[in-house]
Amino acid sequence: MSDCCFDIDCVACPRLSQFLTDLRGQYPHYHNRPVASFGVEQPHLLVVGLAPGMHGANATSRPFTGDHSGLLLYETLHRFGFASKPVSLSADDDLELIDCCITNAVKCLPPQNKPVAAEVKACNSFLATEINRLPTGAVVIALGSIAHDAILRARVLKKSHYKFVHNVQHDLGGGLRLIDSYHCSRYNIQTRRLTTEMFEAVFANARTLLSQAEDA
C-alpha cells in the first residue's frame, strides 16, 4: 500500500506500540507490527474490520488471516466473486482479492482486542485516505460498530445521523455507500448473533449496489 495509507513504523499510540514490543519477546516469529491493508489499491469494495487479531493478522501480517474471524469472511468474498480462493492461509499464499480490499479501523493489535477511542482517532487518517481514494460507486462494508464509527469519522459525518444496524445502507457522500454488518467474530457466530445467511445477505446487497452503479 502507499505510504499515505500505512506506516509500518508508526508508534503514534504508546499503549499499542509498547504492547507490540512486549509481544516480540513472547512471539518472536509473529509480525507484531502495524498490519497493512490487503487487496487492490482502488477497489469498488472496501471491507473495514476492527483491528488485527492476536493470533491472526498480528501473526501473519494479513488482515483476517490465521484466526477464526477470517474463515467466514474469505469464504463469503470468494462466493461473491471478490476473492480467488475461499481460504486465506498465509500472507505468502497465492490468494488474490478481486476489486476488493480489506483493512482495519486500527492497524495495530490492541490489548484484549479493545482499542480505546484515542487510538481509533489516531489511526483514522489512514482509513480516511483509503476511503477517499475509492472510485465513485464503491461500497464500504463496516464489520461492527467501531468500524462503522471510524468510517463516519473518516468522512466527517455525524454518528447521530447514521445508526449502526446490520445490513442497513448509508450514503457516505461522493458516490460512496456504506453497509453495516455484525463482525464475523467467533463469539458472534457461536452465539448466532451473526449467521452465514445474514453475512451473505450483506455481500449480496453490496453486489447489487455495485451492479446498479455499473449500469447507471
C-alpha positions as a Python dict, from the first residue, in 0.01 Angstrom:
ca = {
    (1, 'M'): (0, 0, 0),
    (2, 'S'): (111, 358, -49),
    (3, 'D'): (281, 545, 238),
    (4, 'C'): (-16, 781, 277),
    (5, 'C'): (-237, 491, 382),
    (6, 'F'): (2, 293, 601),
    (7, 'D'): (314, 326, 813),
    (8, 'I'): (468, 2, 935),
    (9, 'D'): (689, 203, 1170),
    (10, 'C'): (402, 401, 1324),
    (11, 'V'): (431, 446, 1703),
    (12, 'A'): (163, 713, 1742),
    (13, 'C'): (-19, 517, 2014),
    (14, 'P'): (214, 450, 2311),
    (15, 'R'): (0, 173, 2461),
    (16, 'L'): (-22, -19, 2133),
    (17, 'S'): (343, 35, 2049),
    (18, 'Q'): (453, -96, 2390),
    (19, 'F'): (216, -391, 2366),
    (20, 'L'): (365, -498, 2033),
    (21, 'T'): (718, -451, 2167),
    (22, 'D'): (636, -680, 2460),
    (23, 'L'): (485, -940, 2226),
    (24, 'R'): (804, -962, 2020),
    (25, 'G'): (966, -1139, 2312),
    (26, 'Q'): (672, -1374, 2365),
    (27, 'Y'): (604, -1443, 1997),
    (28, 'P'): (928, -1369, 1810),
    (29, 'H'): (804, -1524, 1486),
    (30, 'Y'): (487, -1313, 1472),
    (31, 'H'): (455, -995, 1267),
    (32, 'N'): (396, -780, 1581),
    (33, 'R'): (377, -452, 1389),
    (34, 'P'): (107, -242, 1224),
    (35, 'V'): (-80, -451, 965),
    (36, 'A'): (-124, -319, 613),
    (37, 'S'): (-443, -347, 414),
    (38, 'F'): (-477, -639, 174),
    (39, 'G'): (-616, -613, -178),
    (40, 'V'): (-623, -374, -470),
    (41, 'E'): (-547, -4, -424),
    (42, 'Q'): (-868, 144, -565),
    (43, 'P'): (-1133, -124, -511),
    (44, 'H'): (-1505, -97, -557),
    (45, 'L'): (-1548, -292, -231),
    (46, 'L'): (-1368, -194, 89),
    (47, 'V'): (-1420, -414, 395),
    (48, 'V'): (-1332, -246, 725),
    (49, 'G'): (-1273, -453, 1036),
    (50, 'L'): (-1182, -351, 1390),
    (51, 'A'): (-813, -438, 1441),
    (52, 'P'): (-566, -723, 1384),
    (53, 'G'): (-624, -1036, 1592),
    (54, 'M'): (-355, -1165, 1826),
    (55, 'H'): (-301, -1497, 1651),
    (56, 'G'): (-446, -1383, 1319),
    (57, 'A'): (-326, -1072, 1137),
    (58, 'N'): (-80, -983, 1413),
    (59, 'A'): (88, -1317, 1347),
    (60, 'T'): (51, -1345, 970),
    (61, 'S'): (59, -975, 865),
    (62, 'R'): (-256, -1017, 652),
    (63, 'P'): (-597, -895, 773),
    (64, 'F'): (-832, -1173, 889),
    (65, 'T'): (-575, -1444, 818),
    (66, 'G'): (-488, -1706, 1077),
    (67, 'D'): (-785, -1672, 1310),
    (68, 'H'): (-1149, -1780, 1323),
    (69, 'S'): (-1295, -1447, 1211),
    (70, 'G'): (-1137, -1479, 869),
    (71, 'L'): (-1298, -1814, 787),
    (72, 'L'): (-1643, -1679, 708),
    (73, 'L'): (-1510, -1357, 557),
    (74, 'Y'): (-1288, -1514, 293),
    (75, 'E'): (-1541, -1786, 215),
    (76, 'T'): (-1804, -1519, 155),
    (77, 'L'): (-1571, -1299, -51),
    (78, 'H'): (-1500, -1598, -273),
    (79, 'R'): (-1867, -1687, -303),
    (80, 'F'): (-1948, -1339, -433),
    (81, 'G'): (-1651, -1314, -667),
    (82, 'F'): (-1427, -1089, -459),
    (83, 'A'): (-1155, -1348, -381),
    (84, 'S'): (-975, -1606, -592),
    (85, 'K'): (-996, -1870, -316),
    (86, 'P'): (-1226, -1935, -17),
    (87, 'V'): (-948, -1976, 240),
    (88, 'S'): (-667, -1738, 337),
    (89, 'L'): (-379, -1947, 469),
    (90, 'S'): (-89, -1705, 496),
    (91, 'A'): (42, -1377, 360),
    (92, 'D'): (253, -1562, 103),
    (93, 'D'): (-15, -1790, -40),
    (94, 'D'): (-148, -1711, -387),
    (95, 'L'): (-491, -1585, -282),
    (96, 'E'): (-587, -1261, -456),
    (97, 'L'): (-872, -1022, -391),
    (98, 'I'): (-1074, -909, -692),
    (99, 'D'): (-1179, -542, -697),
    (100, 'C'): (-1172, -560, -318),
    (101, 'C'): (-958, -451, -25),
    (102, 'I'): (-967, -545, 344),
    (103, 'T'): (-846, -304, 609),
    (104, 'N'): (-896, -227, 978),
    (105, 'A'): (-1004, 82, 1170),
    (106, 'V'): (-695, 32, 1388),
    (107, 'K'): (-382, -107, 1223),
    (108, 'C'): (-218, -241, 1542),
    (109, 'L'): (-327, -520, 1774),
    (110, 'P'): (-481, -370, 2090),
    (111, 'P'): (-473, -546, 2427),
    (112, 'Q'): (-777, -773, 2464),
    (113, 'N'): (-875, -665, 2112),
    (114, 'K'): (-1018, -342, 2253),
    (115, 'P'): (-872, -16, 2120),
    (116, 'V'): (-951, 298, 2316),
    (117, 'A'): (-1115, 595, 2148),
    (118, 'A'): (-788, 790, 2119),
    (119, 'E'): (-628, 500, 1931),
    (120, 'V'): (-915, 475, 1683),
    (121, 'K'): (-888, 851, 1632),
    (122, 'A'): (-509, 843, 1588),
    (123, 'C'): (-538, 578, 1316),
    (124, 'N'): (-827, 744, 1138),
    (125, 'S'): (-620, 943, 889),
    (126, 'F'): (-502, 618, 731),
    (127, 'L'): (-859, 494, 695),
    (128, 'A'): (-974, 831, 562),
    (129, 'T'): (-714, 816, 284),
    (130, 'E'): (-820, 462, 195),
    (131, 'I'): (-1185, 565, 173),
    (132, 'N'): (-1129, 896, -4),
    (133, 'R'): (-940, 732, -288),
    (134, 'L'): (-1224, 489, -364),
    (135, 'P'): (-1386, 527, -706),
    (136, 'T'): (-1738, 664, -744),
    (137, 'G'): (-1993, 389, -690),
    (138, 'A'): (-1777, 199, -440),
    (139, 'V'): (-1926, 22, -139),
    (140, 'V'): (-1776, 13, 210),
    (141, 'I'): (-1872, -267, 449),
    (142, 'A'): (-1827, -199, 821),
    (143, 'L'): (-1769, -508, 1033),
    (144, 'G'): (-1901, -395, 1368),
    (145, 'S'): (-1995, -66, 1528),
    (146, 'I'): (-1640, 56, 1596),
    (147, 'A'): (-1556, 22, 1226),
    (148, 'H'): (-1887, 193, 1145),
    (149, 'D'): (-1800, 488, 1369),
    (150, 'A'): (-1445, 509, 1232),
    (151, 'I'): (-1579, 526, 876),
    (152, 'L'): (-1813, 809, 971),
    (153, 'R'): (-1525, 996, 1135),
    (154, 'A'): (-1315, 947, 823),
    (155, 'R'): (-1594, 1104, 615),
    (156, 'V'): (-1658, 1379, 875),
    (157, 'L'): (-2017, 1263, 927),
    (158, 'K'): (-2221, 1279, 1248),
    (159, 'K'): (-2277, 944, 1421),
    (160, 'S'): (-2622, 1052, 1535),
    (161, 'H'): (-2739, 1057, 1173),
    (162, 'Y'): (-2612, 707, 1089),
    (163, 'K'): (-2729, 436, 1327),
    (164, 'F'): (-2545, 103, 1314),
    (165, 'V'): (-2793, -167, 1203),
    (166, 'H'): (-2699, -495, 1040),
    (167, 'N'): (-2735, -491, 660),
    (168, 'V'): (-2858, -132, 652),
    (169, 'Q'): (-2724, 106, 387),
    (170, 'H'): (-2598, 461, 442),
    (171, 'D'): (-2494, 732, 199),
    (172, 'L'): (-2134, 841, 263),
    (173, 'G'): (-2143, 1114, 1),
    (174, 'G'): (-1923, 1138, -305),
    (175, 'G'): (-2097, 842, -467),
    (176, 'L'): (-1997, 602, -187),
    (177, 'R'): (-2229, 373, 9),
    (178, 'L'): (-2184, 208, 349),
    (179, 'I'): (-2337, -123, 455),
    (180, 'D'): (-2321, -229, 819),
    (181, 'S'): (-2260, -585, 933),
    (182, 'Y'): (-2210, -754, 1264),
    (183, 'H'): (-1846, -854, 1296),
    (184, 'C'): (-1768, -1209, 1182),
    (185, 'S'): (-1605, -1291, 1515),
    (186, 'R'): (-1609, -1636, 1672),
    (187, 'Y'): (-1833, -1504, 1950),
    (188, 'N'): (-2093, -1356, 1716),
    (189, 'I'): (-2102, -1672, 1507),
    (190, 'Q'): (-2120, -1911, 1802),
    (191, 'T'): (-2399, -1711, 1967),
    (192, 'R'): (-2572, -1684, 1629),
    (193, 'R'): (-2590, -1310, 1653),
    (194, 'L'): (-2445, -1345, 1303),
    (195, 'T'): (-2532, -1639, 1080),
    (196, 'T'): (-2383, -1733, 745),
    (197, 'E'): (-2708, -1632, 578),
    (198, 'M'): (-2705, -1291, 747),
    (199, 'F'): (-2344, -1229, 646),
    (200, 'E'): (-2402, -1339, 287),
    (201, 'A'): (-2701, -1104, 267),
    (202, 'V'): (-2466, -810, 331),
    (203, 'F'): (-2241, -907, 42),
    (204, 'A'): (-2538, -978, -184),
    (205, 'N'): (-2654, -626, -102),
    (206, 'A'): (-2309, -492, -191),
    (207, 'R'): (-2311, -680, -522),
    (208, 'T'): (-2648, -532, -607),
    (209, 'L'): (-2528, -179, -533),
    (210, 'L'): (-2215, -228, -743),
    (211, 'S'): (-2417, -366, -1033),
    (212, 'Q'): (-2654, -70, -1015),
    (213, 'A'): (-2357, 169, -1018),
    (214, 'E'): (-2215, -2, -1327),
    (215, 'D'): (-2549, 28, -1508),
    (216, 'A'): (-2603, 392, -1414),
}
